[in-house]
Amino acid sequence: MTAVAAEGGPLDTSAPRPPAAPHHRADIQGLRAVAVLLVVLFHASAPLPGGYVGVDVFFVVSGYVITGMLARALVGTGRLSLGTFYLRRSRRLLPALATMVTTVMVLSVFLAPLGAEARTLGTGVAASLFVANLYLITLGKGGYFHTAAQTNPLLHTWSLSLEEQFYLFFPALLLLAALAVRRRPGQRTTALALAVAAVSIVSFGLCWAITNQRIPVDQLNTEFAFYTAPTRAWQFGVGALLALLAPWWPKGRAIGEAAFWGGLALVVWAAFVYDDTTRFPGLAAVVPTVGAALVIAAGIHAMGRGSALLGSRPLTWIGDRSYSWYLWHWPIIVFASALWPRTTGLPALAAALSIVPAYVSYRWLEQPLRGREVPPSRTVRLALTCIVVPILTAAV
């Protein structure tokens, strides 16, 4: 995904006001860097027990960026090519994912922790079909923090599957909302915002109820709330609403600085205070979600000191490669820990070394395919190849 702003016209009911032309937001790339660093440090056993909230930051960023892109088409023209959207996402995400999954499944035969091979192969097949989160629930091994899950080198693919499940339906929801006011184009932005808000409220209510066991889901309350799109959609929705309502965000350097530092403080606080005993997601997920939204909002109108710091070259370099680093860091940590279980500091070293395959993936898989216009038939063949090859590898 490219980092774009989602600034649109005001919620005007007299004439359509398409969002402004996209431009690169370096601070959003920097926020991606913060998110992936939190996750990597958490997995590397750093003293950051709540670093898993980096995934929540990713969800908010994704909702903001993707909704901004979709809204520009819908508000401006009332049209949206779902096929083009899905083809572009496939070309952007699948090659790097398929390469990592296939490589990890082959290496797991030799390097995976004892007894984890079957789970790895099963997760790999599920990840290729974007249902890894649902597969992990069916294992019934105690959730994300359980030992059995922590020895699965493809555990981290749950969030990628969840995100794709969300975007399987979300663009269609926006399109339906725009079509509902087809004869009143000036109300398109309002219709989009209301649709997103309605879905987000229902999702958050479901998330809270299941996390707090107000709604029983067999014995899988925690796993269902943690792993599934219905209970996490509201986090994407927060970013989406911010994209749609960006013109209403108040201007002023002081407001921007307060939003940035306050939002960053919320994210960092959660990363240091939360741990595997925190009732999560539920109400606890509100803290990093709102924090990420505030950090994004701080740079909507102008880049203050905080946003400029986040958009510095070292952080944007990491942010550009955040997807690839997220893909590769966890399997390398798991393999290294299985081979040398008593080596002090090994997870941190493995996490640092994982930037090497991440760079290779970014340089030779992500970048060559980014922004290229190719015939849809070629993209379909590429997508099918990226799905079939890992499944055949698991079968072999």
C-alpha positions in Angstrom: 0.0 0.0 0.0 1.2 3.4 -0.8 1.1 6.1 1.9 -1.5 8.6 0.8 -3.4 11.3 2.5 -7.1 11.1 2.7 -8.1 14.7 2.9 -11.4 15.4 1.3 -13.8 18.3 1.0 -16.1 19.2 3.8 -19.3 17.3 4.3 -21.2 19.4 1.8 -24.8 18.6 0.9 -25.0 20.9 -2.1 -22.3 19.6 -4.4 -19.8 16.7 -4.5 -16.4 17.5 -3.2 -14.0 14.7 -4.0 -11.0 14.4 -1.6 -7.9 16.2 -2.6 -5.3 14.6 -4.8 -3.1 12.1 -2.9 0.3 12.9 -1.7 2.9 11.0 0.2 2.7 11.2 4.0 6.2 10.5 5.4 4.8 10.5 8.9 2.5 7.6 8.1 5.4 5.6 6.8 7.2 6.5 10.1 4.1 5.3 12.0 4.3 2.0 10.2 7.9 1.8 11.4 6.8 2.3 15.0 4.2 -0.4 14.5 6.6 -3.0 13.1 9.3 -2.1 15.7 6.8 -2.7 18.5 5.9 -6.1 17.1 9.5 -7.2 16.3 10.8 -6.1 19.8 7.9 -7.9 21.4 8.7 -11.1 19.6 12.4 -10.6 20.2 11.7 -10.8 24.0 12.6 -7.2 24.6 11.2 -5.6 27.8 8.1 -4.5 25.9 5.3 -6.9 27.1 2.6 -5.1 25.2 4.4 -4.7 21.9 1.7 -6.7 20.2 -0.3 -3.5 20.0 1.8 -2.7 17.0 -0.7 -4.8 15.0 -3.5 -2.5 16.2 -1.6 0.5 14.9 -1.2 -1.3 11.5 -5.0 -1.8 11.4 -5.7 1.9 11.9 -3.1 3.0 9.4 -4.6 0.5 6.9 -8.1 1.8 7.4 -7.0 5.4 6.9 -4.9 4.8 3.8 -7.2 2.4 1.9 -10.4 4.4 2.7 -8.7 7.6 1.5 -7.9 5.9 -1.8 -11.4 4.4 -2.2 -13.2 7.6 -1.1 -11.4 9.6 -3.8 -13.1 7.5 -6.5 -16.4 7.2 -4.8 -16.9 10.8 -3.8 -15.6 12.1 -7.0 -17.4 9.8 -9.5 -19.7 7.6 -7.5 -18.0 4.6 -9.1 -15.5 2.0 -7.8 -13.9 -0.9 -9.7 -13.8 -3.7 -7.2 -12.0 -5.9 -9.6 -9.2 -3.4 -10.0 -9.0 -3.0 -6.2 -8.6 -6.7 -5.6 -6.2 -7.2 -8.5 -3.9 -4.4 -7.2 -3.9 -5.8 -3.7 -3.1 -9.3 -4.9 -0.2 -8.0 -6.9 1.0 -5.9 -4.0 0.7 -8.6 -1.2 0.7 -12.1 -2.6 4.1 -12.6 -4.1 6.0 -11.7 -0.9 3.6 -13.6 1.2 3.8 -16.7 -1.0 7.6 -16.7 -1.1 7.8 -16.4 2.7 5.2 -19.1 3.4 6.7 -21.5 0.9 10.2 -21.0 2.2 9.2 -21.4 5.8 7.2 -24.6 5.1 10.2 -26.2 3.5 12.6 -25.1 6.2 10.1 -26.2 8.9 10.8 -29.9 8.1 14.4 -29.4 9.3 14.2 -26.3 11.6 10.8 -26.1 13.3 10.4 -26.9 17.0 9.6 -30.5 17.7 6.0 -31.3 17.0 5.3 -28.0 15.2 5.7 -29.2 11.6 2.0 -30.2 11.1 0.8 -26.9 12.6 3.2 -25.0 10.4 2.0 -26.7 7.2 -1.6 -26.2 8.2 -1.1 -22.6 8.9 0.8 -22.1 5.7 -2.0 -23.5 3.6 -4.5 -21.4 5.5 -2.4 -18.3 5.1 -2.2 -18.8 1.4 -6.0 -18.8 1.4 -6.2 -15.8 3.8 -7.9 -17.9 6.6 -4.9 -18.4 8.9 -6.7 -16.6 11.8 -9.6 -19.0 11.5 -7.3 -22.0 11.3 -5.5 -20.9 14.5 -8.8 -20.7 16.3 -9.6 -24.3 15.4 -6.3 -25.5 16.9 -7.7 -24.6 20.4 -4.3 -24.3 22.0 -4.9 -21.4 24.3 -4.6 -18.5 21.9 -1.9 -16.1 20.7 0.2 -16.3 23.9 0.1 -20.0 24.4 3.4 -22.0 24.0 2.0 -24.1 21.2 1.2 -20.9 19.2 4.6 -19.3 20.0 6.4 -22.3 18.3 4.4 -21.9 15.1 6.7 -19.9 12.6 3.6 -18.8 10.7 1.6 -17.6 13.6 2.0 -14.0 12.6 0.0 -14.5 9.3 -3.2 -14.3 11.3 -3.2 -10.5 11.0 -2.7 -10.6 7.3 -5.6 -13.0 6.9 -7.8 -10.9 9.1 -7.0 -7.7 7.1 -7.8 -9.4 3.8 -11.1 -10.8 5.1 -12.0 -7.2 6.1 -11.2 -5.8 2.7 -13.1 -8.6 1.0 -16.3 -6.8 2.1 -15.4 -3.3 3.0 -15.1 -1.8 -0.5 -18.5 -3.2 -1.4 -20.0 -1.6 1.7 -18.6 1.8 0.7 -19.9 1.3 -2.9 -23.4 0.4 -1.6 -23.4 3.5 0.7 -22.4 5.7 -2.3 -25.1 4.1 -4.5 -27.7 4.7 -1.8 -27.4 8.5 -2.4 -26.8 8.3 -6.1 -29.2 11.1 -6.9 -27.7 13.3 -4.2 -23.9 13.2 -4.9 -23.2 16.0 -2.4 -24.1 13.5 0.4 -21.7 10.8 -0.7 -19.1 11.5 2.0 -21.8 11.6 4.7 -23.2 8.3 3.5 -19.8 6.7 3.6 -19.1 8.0 7.1 -22.4 6.8 8.4 -21.9 3.3 6.9 -18.5 3.0 8.4 -19.6 4.4 11.8 -22.5 1.9 11.9 -20.3 -1.1 11.2 -17.6 0.1 13.6 -20.1 0.5 16.5 -21.5 -3.0 16.0 -18.0 -4.4 15.7 -16.7 -2.7 18.9 -19.8 -3.8 20.8 -19.2 -7.4 19.7 -15.5 -7.2 20.5 -16.3 -5.9 24.0 -19.0 -8.4 24.7 -17.0 -11.4 23.6 -13.8 -10.3 25.3 -15.7 -9.8 28.6 -17.6 -13.1 28.0 -21.0 -11.3 27.8 -21.6 -13.4 24.7 -20.3 -17.0 25.0 -18.6 -18.5 22.0 -18.0 -22.0 23.3 -14.7 -22.0 25.1 -13.0 -19.7 22.5 -14.0 -16.2 23.7 -10.5 -14.8 23.9 -9.4 -16.4 20.6 -12.5 -15.4 18.7 -12.2 -11.8 19.9 -8.5 -11.6 19.2 -8.4 -13.3 15.8 -11.5 -12.5 13.8 -12.5 -9.7 11.5 -16.0 -9.0 13.0 -14.4 -8.1 16.4 -11.5 -6.1 14.9 -13.3 -4.3 12.1 -13.8 -1.2 14.3 -10.1 -0.6 14.4 -10.0 -0.3 10.6 -13.1 1.7 10.9 -11.5 4.3 13.2 -8.8 4.9 10.5 -11.5 5.0 7.8 -13.6 7.5 9.7 -10.5 9.7 10.1 -9.9 9.6 6.4 -13.5 10.6 5.6 -13.8 13.3 8.2 -10.3 14.7 7.8 -11.5 18.1 6.5 -13.2 18.6 9.8 -10.0 18.1 11.9 -9.2 21.4 13.4 -6.2 23.3 12.1 -3.5 24.8 14.2 0.0 23.8 15.1 -0.7 23.5 18.8 -3.6 21.2 18.2 -1.5 19.1 15.9 1.4 18.8 18.4 -1.0 17.9 21.2 -2.6 15.2 19.1 0.7 13.8 18.0 2.4 13.6 21.4 -0.8 12.5 23.2 -1.4 9.8 20.6 2.2 8.5 20.7 2.1 8.4 24.4 -1.0 6.2 24.3 0.6 3.8 22.0 3.9 3.6 23.9 2.1 3.4 27.3 0.1 0.4 26.0 3.3 -1.3 24.7 5.0 -1.0 28.1 2.0 -1.6 30.4 0.0 -4.4 28.6 1.1 -8.0 28.7 -0.3 -11.5 28.1 -2.6 -11.1 31.1 -4.4 -8.0 29.8 -8.0 -8.7 28.7 -7.5 -7.9 25.1 -8.8 -6.7 22.7 -11.9 -5.3 24.4 -11.6 -1.9 26.0 -7.9 -2.2 26.2 -7.6 -2.0 22.4 -9.1 1.4 22.5 -5.9 2.9 23.8 -3.5 2.0 21.0 -6.3 2.5 18.4 -7.1 6.0 19.5 -3.4 6.7 19.9 -2.6 5.7 16.3 -5.5 7.8 15.0 -4.4 10.9 16.9 -0.8 10.5 15.5 -2.3 10.3 11.9 -4.6 13.2 12.5 -1.8 15.4 13.7 -0.3 15.5 10.2 -3.6 16.0 8.2 -3.2 19.7 7.6 0.5 20.3 8.3 3.6 18.5 9.5 4.4 19.7 13.0 7.6 18.9 14.8 6.4 15.5 16.0 5.1 14.5 12.6 8.3 15.7 11.0 10.3 13.5 13.5 8.2 10.5 12.6 8.8 11.2 8.9 12.6 11.2 9.3 14.6 9.1 6.9 15.5 6.3 9.2 11.9 5.7 10.2 10.5 6.0 6.7 13.2 3.5 5.5 11.9 1.0 8.0 8.3 1.9 7.3 8.8 1.3 3.6 10.0 -2.2 4.4 7.6 -2.9 7.3 5.5 -5.4 5.4 8.5 -7.5 4.4 10.0 -7.2 7.8 6.8 -8.3 9.4 6.7 -11.3 7.1 10.2 -12.5 7.9 11.0 -11.6 11.5 8.9 -14.2 13.3 9.8 -17.4 11.4 13.5 -16.6 11.8 13.1 -16.0 15.5 11.2 -19.3 15.9 13.8 -21.3 13.9 16.7 -19.7 15.7 15.2 -20.4 19.1 14.5 -24.0 18.2 18.1 -24.6 17.1 19.8 -22.8 20.0 17.2 -22.7 22.8 19.6 -21.7 25.6 21.5 -18.9 23.8 21.1 -15.6 25.6 19.9 -12.7 23.4 19.3 -15.0 20.4 15.7 -13.8 19.6 17.0 -10.2 19.4 19.8 -11.2 17.1 17.5 -13.2 14.9 15.1 -10.3 14.7 17.9 -8.0 13.6 19.1 -10.4 11.0 15.6 -10.9 9.6 15.9 -7.4 8.0 18.2 -9.1 5.4 15.5 -11.3 3.8 13.0 -8.5 4.4 15.2 -6.2 2.3 15.6 -8.8 -0.4 11.8 -9.3 -0.5 11.2 -5.6 -0.7 13.8 -4.9 -3.3 13.1 -7.8 -5.7 9.4 -8.7 -5.0 7.5 -5.7 -3.7 9.2 -2.9 -5.6 9.2 -4.4 -9.1 5.4 -5.0 -8.9 4.5 -1.7 -7.2 2.6 0.7 -9.4 3.0 -1.3 -12.6 -0.1 -1.5 -14.8 -0.3 -5.0 -16.2 -3.1 -6.9 -17.9 -5.7 -8.3 -15.5 -5.2 -11.8 -16.8 -1.5 -11.7 -15.9 -2.4 -10.6 -12.3 -4.9 -13.3 -12.0 -2.3 -15.9 -13.1 0.2 -14.4 -10.7 -2.4 -14.6 -7.8 -3.3 -18.2 -8.6 0.3 -19.2 -8.7 1.0 -17.5 -5.3 -1.9 -19.5 -3.8 -1.3 -22.8 -5.4 2.5 -23.1 -5.0 2.4 -23.0 -1.1 -0.5 -25.5 -1.0 1.4 -27.9 -3.3 4.5 -27.4 -1.2 2.6 -28.4 1.9 1.2 -31.5 0.1 4.7 -32.6 -1.1 
